[in-house]
Amino acid sequence: MTSTERKPWHAIFRLLERDERVFAVLLAVVMVGGLATLGLVPLGPRHAIDLYSLVFWFAAYKVGIFALVTANPRATRAIFVGALAIDLLLVFVLLSLTGAATSLFYLLFFPLVAVNAYYFGTWVGLGAAVLAGALYALSAWLVPPWVGWTPPVILAALVGLPAVTLGLVAERERRARNEVERLNVELTGTLSRLQTAQQELLVAERMATVGRLSLKVAHEVRNPISAIELNADMLNDIVRGRPDPDMQEAAGLVTAIRDQVNALDALTEEYLAFARFPRPNFEEESVNQLVGELADFVRPVATRQGLTVRVAIDPNVPVMEIDRGLLRQAALNLVKNGLEALSSGGELTIASHFDGDSVEISVSDTGGGIPDAVGPRLFEQFFTTKPQGTGLGLSITRQIAEEHGGEIRWSNRPSRGAIFTIRLPIKRAVNV
């Protein structure tokens, strides 16, 4: 059989995937099949009916129920309740037309109640069984001879017992299925978390390898850098002692060499600082004093770049336990980033603030702000947008803040630029 020939069957199976549609088909097969089977029993001339037309229209009615369930799945329960009521009434009419107590069509109550009990549960099945007995009694009363109350009670009991049993089995099966689905969801979540943890572990292993390699490279590079810097200084002294035009050009080249060597030295020191992060030594210090000294330190550099450094100190900031050297390094990293983000005429603000529970050190600028694509990766190790950046500055700053029991946050300012804030708790956790 080709794939083209299998497609209609696949479409049918997809339609039957939902429990509600399966129930609709099952109920239709049971009722139409039961009706056709009972029709094989010959009826007396007085009770003759057009069985073929009856089976056809009953099947059409069941197809309509299936279509309603498919088109409006949210109203499935209401549709099936209505179908149960109609089916009971149809069996009642058949009984009344074919001799009531002497008719065999009362047997249709058995599959009808049983299948509905399996879908709706015990109580609906029990109620349908009682209603079936009542309808049987009503048909016997309307179409003599009256047989008394014993046959309807027996019918209700015989229909109700399997209905209750099927209802209990169905409820137990549903609970088991829900439990399996819950466990499946939990297992899927666990597997997802495990995969995430494995990926994070791989990244951590790579980062550890890169860290060890960076530390080794930094160690190996420091000595040549020192030798180059020393020789450049000596060469600079020699060149400056000779006023020739060629020597002036050579002096410029030597200065460029020294600048690049200094940049490489700073890069190496940053890698070493990250790889050998020191254990913080907490002492009672003034955060405001640290902010003021940091502003005085960077102001000359900012002035040469045509920038303005503004300080906003909160006098309510108390003295607190900090590692002054590490916290200064963290704030200095933010200040350097702010200065690099500014053009001539820009303004950098270093501020402190006390809100009762914590102290904040913030660095804001009037630059272009942080692009949306860059923001989520700001604190990733080795992520940088600078040509000569290491991608470690903000990572080190966050690590220092966390060592103090605090955190670092950032946001783009509504007007212009960005603001980075180191938030430190007044009461540091004991295990920090």
C-alpha positions in Angstrom: 0.0 0.0 0.0 1.4 3.4 -1.0 1.7 6.4 1.3 -1.0 8.1 -0.7 -3.5 5.3 0.0 -2.7 5.3 3.7 -3.4 9.1 4.2 -7.2 8.8 4.6 -6.8 6.2 7.3 -4.2 8.3 9.0 -6.6 11.2 9.0 -9.3 9.0 10.5 -7.0 7.9 13.3 -6.0 11.5 14.0 -9.7 12.3 14.4 -10.1 9.5 16.9 -7.1 10.5 19.1 -9.3 12.5 21.5 -11.1 10.4 24.2 -14.4 12.2 23.5 -14.4 11.3 19.9 -13.5 7.7 20.7 -16.5 7.6 23.2 -18.8 9.0 20.5 -17.8 6.3 18.0 -18.0 3.6 20.6 -21.5 4.6 21.8 -22.7 4.8 18.2 -21.3 1.3 17.4 -22.9 -0.2 20.5 -26.3 1.4 20.1 -26.6 1.0 16.3 -25.2 -2.5 16.5 -27.5 -3.4 19.4 -30.5 -2.0 17.6 -29.7 -3.9 14.4 -29.1 -7.1 16.3 -32.4 -6.9 18.2 -34.1 -6.2 14.9 -33.3 -9.7 13.8 -35.9 -10.9 16.3 -39.3 -11.0 14.4 -42.0 -8.7 15.8 -45.6 -9.5 15.8 -47.8 -7.8 13.1 -49.3 -5.5 15.7 -45.8 -4.1 16.6 -44.1 -4.1 13.2 -41.8 -1.2 12.5 -39.6 -0.1 9.6 -36.3 -1.4 11.1 -34.1 -0.4 8.2 -35.2 3.2 8.3 -34.9 3.3 12.0 -31.3 2.0 12.0 -30.4 4.4 9.2 -31.7 7.5 11.0 -30.3 6.4 14.3 -26.8 6.0 12.7 -27.2 9.5 11.1 -28.1 10.9 14.5 -24.9 9.4 15.9 -22.8 10.8 13.1 -24.3 14.2 14.0 -23.2 13.7 17.6 -19.7 12.9 16.4 -19.6 16.0 14.2 -20.8 18.2 17.1 -18.1 16.9 19.4 -15.4 17.4 16.7 -16.6 21.0 15.9 -17.2 22.1 19.5 -14.9 20.2 21.9 -15.5 22.6 24.7 -19.1 21.6 24.9 -18.4 17.9 24.8 -19.8 17.0 28.2 -23.1 18.9 27.6 -23.4 17.3 24.2 -23.0 13.8 25.7 -25.5 14.5 28.5 -28.0 15.6 25.9 -27.3 12.5 23.8 -27.8 10.2 26.9 -31.2 11.8 27.5 -32.2 11.4 23.8 -31.0 7.8 23.8 -33.0 6.9 26.8 -36.1 8.5 25.4 -35.6 6.7 22.0 -35.3 3.3 23.8 -38.5 4.3 25.8 -40.3 5.0 22.5 -39.1 1.8 21.0 -40.4 -0.1 24.0 -43.8 1.7 23.8 -44.1 0.9 20.1 -43.1 -2.8 20.4 -45.1 -4.1 23.3 -43.4 -2.5 26.3 -43.0 -5.3 28.9 -43.0 -8.0 26.2 -40.4 -6.1 24.0 -36.8 -7.1 23.8 -35.6 -3.5 23.1 -35.3 -3.0 26.9 -31.9 -4.8 26.4 -30.6 -1.6 24.8 -30.5 0.0 28.3 -27.6 -2.3 29.2 -25.0 -1.1 26.7 -26.3 2.5 26.8 -26.0 2.9 30.6 -22.7 0.9 30.8 -20.9 2.9 28.2 -22.1 6.2 29.7 -21.1 5.1 33.2 -17.6 4.4 31.9 -17.3 7.9 30.5 -19.1 10.0 33.1 -18.4 7.9 36.2 -20.3 6.0 38.9 -23.0 8.5 39.8 -24.1 9.3 36.3 -24.2 5.6 35.5 -26.3 4.9 38.7 -28.7 7.7 37.8 -29.1 6.5 34.3 -29.8 2.9 35.5 -32.6 4.2 37.9 -34.0 6.3 35.0 -33.9 3.3 32.7 -36.0 1.3 35.2 -38.4 4.2 35.6 -38.8 4.5 31.8 -39.4 0.7 31.5 -42.1 1.0 34.2 -43.7 4.0 32.5 -43.8 2.2 29.1 -45.4 -0.9 30.8 -48.0 1.4 32.4 -48.8 3.2 29.2 -48.9 0.0 27.1 -50.8 -2.8 29.0 -50.4 -5.3 30.5 -48.9 -3.8 33.6 -46.3 -6.1 35.0 -45.9 -4.5 38.5 -42.9 -3.0 40.1 -40.7 -6.0 40.4 -39.4 -6.2 36.7 -38.5 -2.4 36.6 -36.6 -2.7 39.9 -34.8 -5.9 38.7 -34.0 -4.1 35.5 -32.6 -1.1 37.3 -30.5 -3.3 39.5 -29.1 -5.4 36.7 -28.3 -2.3 34.6 -26.9 -0.4 37.6 -24.5 -3.1 39.0 -22.3 -3.3 35.9 -22.6 0.5 35.4 -21.3 1.2 38.9 -18.5 -1.3 38.4 -17.5 0.2 35.1 -17.7 3.7 36.6 -15.4 2.7 39.4 -12.9 1.1 37.0 -13.0 4.2 34.8 -12.4 6.6 37.7 -9.5 4.4 38.8 -8.1 4.4 35.3 -8.4 8.2 35.0 -6.6 8.7 38.3 -3.9 6.3 37.1 -3.7 8.1 33.8 -3.5 11.5 35.5 -0.7 10.2 37.7 1.2 8.9 34.7 0.8 12.3 33.0 1.9 14.1 36.1 5.0 11.8 36.4 5.6 12.3 32.7 5.6 16.1 33.1 7.9 15.9 36.1 10.2 13.5 34.2 10.3 15.8 31.2 11.1 18.7 33.4 13.8 16.7 35.2 15.3 15.7 31.9 15.2 19.2 30.7 16.9 20.5 33.8 19.5 17.7 33.6 20.3 18.6 30.0 20.6 22.3 31.0 22.9 21.3 33.9 25.0 19.2 31.6 25.3 22.1 29.2 26.2 24.4 32.0 28.8 21.8 33.3 30.4 21.6 29.8 30.5 25.4 29.7 32.0 25.5 33.2 34.6 22.9 32.2 35.5 24.9 29.1 35.7 28.1 31.2 37.9 26.4 33.8 40.2 25.2 31.0 40.3 28.7 29.5 41.0 30.1 32.9 43.9 27.8 33.6 45.3 28.5 30.1 44.9 32.2 30.5 46.7 32.1 33.9 49.5 30.2 32.3 49.7 32.5 29.3 49.6 35.5 31.6 52.4 34.2 33.7 54.5 33.4 30.6 53.8 36.8 29.0 54.6 39.0 32.1 58.4 38.6 31.9 58.7 39.4 28.2 56.4 42.4 28.7 58.5 43.7 31.6 61.7 43.3 29.4 60.1 45.1 26.5 58.9 47.9 28.8 62.3 48.3 30.4 64.1 48.3 27.0 61.5 50.8 25.6 62.2 53.1 28.6 66.0 52.9 27.9 65.5 53.4 24.2 63.3 56.4 25.0 66.0 58.0 27.1 68.6 57.5 24.3 66.3 59.0 21.7 65.4 62.0 23.7 69.1 62.8 24.2 69.5 63.4 20.4 67.6 66.3 18.9 67.8 65.0 15.3 64.5 65.0 13.3 64.8 61.3 12.7 65.2 60.8 16.5 62.0 62.8 17.1 60.1 60.4 14.8 61.8 57.5 16.6 60.7 59.0 20.0 57.1 58.9 18.7 57.4 55.3 17.7 58.9 54.4 21.1 56.0 56.1 22.9 53.5 54.1 20.8 55.4 50.9 21.7 55.2 51.9 25.4 51.5 52.6 25.2 50.8 49.2 23.6 53.0 47.5 26.2 51.1 49.2 29.0 47.8 48.1 27.5 49.1 44.5 27.2 50.3 44.7 30.8 46.9 45.9 32.0 45.3 43.1 30.1 47.5 40.5 31.7 46.9 41.9 35.2 43.1 41.7 34.6 43.4 38.1 33.6 45.5 37.4 36.7 43.1 39.2 38.9 40.2 37.1 37.6 42.2 33.8 37.9 43.5 34.7 41.4 40.5 36.3 42.9 41.6 37.1 46.5 39.6 36.3 49.6 38.0 39.5 50.8 39.2 41.1 54.0 36.3 43.0 55.6 36.9 46.0 57.7 34.9 49.0 58.9 35.3 51.6 56.1 33.5 54.7 54.7 31.8 54.1 51.4 31.4 57.9 50.9 35.1 58.4 51.3 35.9 55.7 48.8 33.5 57.3 46.3 35.1 60.7 46.8 38.6 59.4 46.4 37.6 57.5 43.3 36.1 60.6 41.7 39.3 62.6 42.4 41.4 59.8 40.9 39.6 59.7 37.6 38.8 63.4 37.2 42.1 64.4 35.6 41.7 61.7 33.0 38.1 62.7 32.3 39.1 66.4 32.0 41.7 65.6 29.4 39.0 63.8 27.4 36.6 66.8 27.7 34.3 65.0 30.2 32.7 66.1 33.4 32.8 64.0 36.6 30.0 64.7 39.1 29.8 63.3 42.6 26.5 62.8 44.5 27.2 61.6 48.1 24.4 60.6 50.5 25.5 61.9 54.0 23.3 59.2 55.6 25.5 56.4 54.3 26.9 54.7 57.4 30.4 53.1 57.9 30.1 49.4 57.1 32.2 46.3 56.7 33.8 46.2 53.2 36.9 45.1 51.5 38.1 48.6 50.4 40.5 47.4 47.7 38.1 45.0 46.1 35.1 47.4 46.2 37.3 50.2 44.8 38.3 47.9 41.9 34.6 47.0 41.3 33.6 50.7 41.2 36.6 51.6 39.1 35.6 49.0 36.4 32.2 50.7 36.2 33.8 54.1 35.9 36.2 53.0 33.2 33.3 51.6 31.2 31.4 54.8 31.7 34.3 57.0 30.5 34.7 54.8 27.4 31.0 55.1 26.6 31.2 58.9 26.6 32.1 61.4 23.9 33.5 64.9 24.4 31.2 66.9 26.6 29.6 64.0 28.3 29.0 63.6 32.0 29.8 60.8 34.4 28.1 60.6 37.8 29.4 58.6 40.8 26.9 58.5 43.6 26.2 56.8 46.9 22.8 56.2 48.5 21.4 54.7 51.7 17.9 53.3 51.9 17.9 51.9 55.4 18.7 48.3 54.6 21.5 48.6 52.0 24.0 51.0 50.5 24.2 51.6 46.8 27.2 52.8 44.7 26.0 53.9 41.3 27.9 55.0 38.2 25.8 56.6 35.4 26.7 58.3 32.1 25.1 60.3 29.4 26.3 58.0 26.6 24.3 56.0 24.1 23.1 53.3 26.6 23.3 49.5 26.3 21.9 47.9 23.1 19.2 45.4 23.7 21.2 42.6 22.1 24.2 43.2 24.4 22.2 43.6 27.7 21.6 39.9 28.4 25.3 39.1 28.0 26.8 41.9 29.9 28.1 39.8 32.8 29.2 36.8 30.8 32.9 36.0 31.2 35.0 37.0 28.2 32.1 38.7 26.4 33.1 42.2 25.2 32.2 44.7 22.5 35.6 46.5 22.8 38.4 45.7 20.3 41.0 45.3 23.1 38.6 44.3 25.9 39.0 41.2 28.0 35.3 40.7 28.8 36.2 40.3 32.5 35.6 43.7 34.0 31.9 43.4 34.7 32.3 39.7 35.6 34.9 40.7 38.3 32.7 43.5 39.5 29.7 41.1 39.9 31.9 38.6 41.8 33.1 41.4 44.2 29.5 42.5 44.8 28.5 38.9 45.5 31.4 38.4 47.9 30.0 41.3 49.8 26.6 39.6 49.9 25.2 42.1 47.4 24.4 42.4 43.7 24.9 44.5 40.7 22.1 45.8 38.5 22.0 48.0 35.4 19.4 49.8 33.3 19.2 52.3 30.5 18.3 55.8 31.7 15.0 57.3 30.4 16.8 60.3 29.1 20.1 59.0 27.9 22.9 56.7 28.9 23.1 53.8 31.3 23.4 53.4 35.1 25.1 50.5 37.0 24.4 50.1 40.6 26.3 48.0 43.2 23.9 47.2 46.1 25.4 46.1 49.4 23.5 45.0 52.5 24.3 46.7 55.7 24.2 43.3 57.5 26.4 41.0 55.6 25.5 37.2 55.8 27.8 35.2 58.0 28.7 32.7 55.2 29.7 35.4 52.8 
